[in-house]
Amino acid sequence: MAPHSCLTEHLITSLNSICGRWNREGDRVPNPGVLQPDWPRLAQAIPPDMLPELFQLGEGPKSRVRDLQRVCDEMPSCTLADEILTPGEGQVRALITVGGNPAVALPDQNRTLRALNDLELGVCVDIAMTPTARRADYVLPAKHHLEREDVTEFMDMFFEVPYAFYTQPVVEAGAEVIDDWEVFAGLAARMGDTIELDGGAIEGTPSKFEVLELIRPDTRIPMERVRDEAAEGKIFDELELFVDPPMEDLEARLELSPPGIGDELAEVRNEPTWSEVNEGREQPFTHQMICSRLRNVANSVGQTQPNLRQDANRARLHPADLAALGIEDGGRIRIANEQGSIEAIASGSEDLRAGVVSIAHCWGEDDGDAGDVATRGVNTNRLLRCDLEFDAITGQPTMSAVPVTISPA
């Protein structure tokens, strides 16, 4: 989330390449994926023109603002507010939000809220009345994870071993709640259309299991067997996958310095020092604000549970910085830049460098400083913008290493 995000990813991949951390012919793949198709792994680099179109840069739709493009089949969310507020062909006038919370998640909160209010139709499918849901025209209550049948579909490739977990509902769902997929299946049916998944179209009123089979039709372990055998989680040890030899006559190689990388490295080298950044400023920057995560919540998920909101999202600083500012642990501070200011509760932390303030994102509400930041936190997105510093490829705005001024509140 800091500046030069794509360059950072590229340098990490370059280091891994230099260290030889790639599949070699004959290597055993630790997790081939229980719910993945039976596709091979090749001991070679894959050239961009052999990738599916959705992974190819420059292909597919573009945003109407900042000349940003689709990446991995997703449009950059940092352009959403401008797509809503900018008139003309392609202007977004209706938005369906499923389990997301753009009111507190997107940079430049004030502009995001203006955009959400400007929509002709806002629909929110969620399990709680979030700040985004409160601004919607319709809120459709969804089943939460204890009320629905589900499988570890999204996490399948992230496990270290071929593991799967299939769960049945643990508690009975309320009369009005539905699975989120049912919203779109119902809309499609009313429009005389169908939703096509990898395994075919959703037709009639299928069960959740049948929908999961349509989402993952070619699993290494049949979905029916996963359902029957992984009710308490299971490692499918019999799955073995070994890396195949490279394709014949394919001479693709990894590129450590593709076009643009050298230019961006030069930009980093020529960036101003901290003293140069503050030169001539009436109110010098004192710290860099970095983003962080908390153990008990994921972004804004979990914040509706009082037992998970302990200490909310405190602003953590090195104790020496607190002492220099004359602030005690638990004191209230003001964090400001040209975009605005927020107040937060300070907390000393020796695992941070001096000159850094760490504060979790996606907290707070959508009404500025109203309320007690000690119990509900504060939203750092009020200090961020989407249109000043952003990655030229992904559009990722600068959301970490942001220069700020800290003072007692």
Secondary structure, DSSP 8 states (H G I E B T S, - for coil): --SSHHHHHHHHHHHHHHTT-S--TT-B-S---TTS-----BSS---GGGS-GGGSTT-S-B-SSTT-B-BTTB--GGGHHHHHHS-STT---EEEEES--HHHHSSSHHHHHHHHHH-SEEEEEESS--HHHHT-SEEEEB--TTTS-EE-TTTTTTSSSSEE-EE--SS---TT-B-HHHHHHHHHHHTT---EETTEE--SS--HHHHHHHHSTT-SS-HHHHHHH-TT-EE-TT---B-B---TT------SS-TTHHHHHHHHHT---HHHHHTT-SS---EEEEEE--SS-BTTBTTTSGGG-TT-S-EEE-HHHHHHHT--TT-EEEEEETTEEEEEEEEE-TTS-TTEEEEESS-S-SSTT-S-HHHH---GGGG--SSSSB-TTT--B--SSEEEEEEE-
